[in-house]
């Protein structure tokens, strides 16, 4: 009787031990499977991320995407304002070939008579402070602007190897197409100096002008850090006449002209 119980107990523990061994083996097998597939999953996720990044880059830089960006409306609505000092000329607010403003000659440069008085005061004030400021250019006609744009585009294609579409998109940031430039209004002035330094931005004349321009109704038209707002590349020589009241507010608000018009009219 005792022997039967002992054999039964040994059989029970033997079966339990076998089941445990099988269970351990199953867990080990499962662990191997998991460890085998984890690297594969990681490689797949990594490869998928690279693919999506490449796909997004190709999509956003395809000729059709670039063309779409070029024809996209401006971020800021440009109202048809009665105040000519706040007019914004751009891809979405163009001027026709027939638009020719009233012009006068100021120091050999054609400009709008709207800025004559304050421009002369600005130049006189600079002279009093021993600053040499000269007018480089002002009004640019529709046809002249188109020639400047095409010349810039050809230069980018030849010198940098840009495609036709990319060259056009980049050229417009420096020399807009005809009808898309505020130089056609006669309200823009490019300044220069005789300081002898290579870059105007580094001259005492540029520092003085940027500091004092708003007192005479002028603003730096395309300032740094506002390229997305203006759609144009920073130009330290280009100033725009907007009137003293508007200029002082633009300076106080830390805005560019596009932001200011959006603020004023909305």
VENBELNOR-V861052 format. One record per backbone hydrogen bond with DSSP energy under -0.5 kcal/mol. CO is the residue of the C=O (numbers start at 0). NH is the residue of the N-H. If there is no record, write none. Layout:
# VENBELNOR-V861052
co=CO nh=NH
co=CO nh=NH
This chain:
# VENBELNOR-V861052
co=0 nh=4
co=1 nh=5
co=2 nh=6
co=3 nh=7
co=4 nh=8
co=5 nh=9
co=6 nh=10
co=7 nh=11
co=8 nh=12
co=9 nh=13
co=10 nh=14
co=11 nh=15
co=12 nh=16
co=13 nh=17
co=14 nh=18
co=15 nh=19
co=16 nh=20
co=17 nh=21
co=18 nh=22
co=19 nh=23
co=20 nh=24
co=21 nh=25
co=22 nh=26
co=23 nh=27
co=24 nh=28
co=25 nh=29
co=26 nh=30
co=27 nh=31
co=28 nh=32
co=29 nh=33
co=30 nh=34
co=31 nh=35
co=32 nh=36
co=33 nh=37
co=34 nh=38
co=35 nh=39
co=36 nh=40
co=37 nh=41
co=38 nh=42
co=39 nh=43
co=40 nh=44
co=41 nh=45
co=42 nh=46
co=43 nh=47
co=44 nh=48
co=45 nh=49
co=46 nh=50
co=47 nh=51
co=48 nh=52
co=49 nh=53
co=50 nh=54
co=51 nh=55
co=52 nh=56
co=53 nh=57
co=54 nh=58
co=55 nh=59
co=56 nh=60
co=58 nh=61
co=61 nh=65
co=62 nh=66
co=63 nh=67
co=64 nh=68
co=65 nh=69
co=66 nh=70
co=68 nh=71
co=76 nh=78
co=78 nh=80
co=81 nh=83
co=82 nh=85
co=83 nh=86
co=87 nh=89
co=89 nh=92
co=92 nh=89
co=95 nh=98
co=97 nh=99
co=103 nh=105
co=103 nh=110
co=105 nh=108
co=108 nh=105
co=109 nh=138
co=110 nh=103
co=111 nh=114
co=112 nh=115
co=114 nh=118
co=115 nh=119
co=116 nh=120
co=117 nh=121
co=118 nh=122
co=119 nh=123
co=120 nh=124
co=121 nh=125
co=122 nh=126
co=123 nh=127
co=124 nh=128
co=125 nh=130
co=126 nh=129
co=130 nh=132
co=133 nh=135
co=133 nh=191
co=136 nh=189
co=140 nh=144
co=141 nh=145
co=142 nh=146
co=143 nh=147
co=144 nh=148
co=145 nh=149
co=146 nh=150
co=147 nh=151
co=148 nh=152
co=149 nh=153
co=150 nh=154
co=151 nh=155
co=152 nh=156
co=153 nh=157
co=154 nh=158
co=155 nh=159
co=155 nh=161
co=156 nh=160
co=162 nh=166
co=163 nh=167
co=164 nh=168
co=165 nh=169
co=166 nh=170
co=167 nh=171
co=169 nh=172
co=170 nh=173
co=170 nh=174
co=172 nh=232
co=176 nh=179
co=178 nh=94
co=180 nh=183
co=181 nh=184
co=181 nh=186
co=182 nh=139
co=182 nh=185
co=183 nh=100
co=185 nh=111
co=186 nh=240
co=188 nh=190
co=188 nh=238
co=189 nh=135
co=189 nh=136
co=191 nh=133
co=198 nh=201
co=199 nh=202
co=199 nh=205
co=202 nh=206
co=203 nh=207
co=204 nh=208
co=205 nh=209
co=206 nh=210
co=207 nh=211
co=208 nh=212
co=211 nh=214
co=212 nh=215
co=212 nh=217
co=213 nh=216
co=216 nh=241
co=216 nh=242
co=218 nh=220
co=218 nh=239
co=219 nh=222
co=220 nh=222
co=221 nh=234
co=222 nh=225
co=225 nh=229
co=226 nh=230
co=234 nh=237
co=236 nh=190
co=236 nh=238
co=237 nh=220
co=237 nh=221
co=238 nh=188
co=239 nh=218
co=239 nh=241
co=242 nh=246
co=243 nh=247
co=244 nh=248
co=245 nh=249
co=246 nh=250
co=247 nh=251
co=248 nh=252
co=249 nh=253
co=249 nh=254
co=255 nh=259
co=256 nh=260
co=257 nh=261
co=258 nh=262
co=259 nh=263
co=260 nh=264
co=261 nh=265
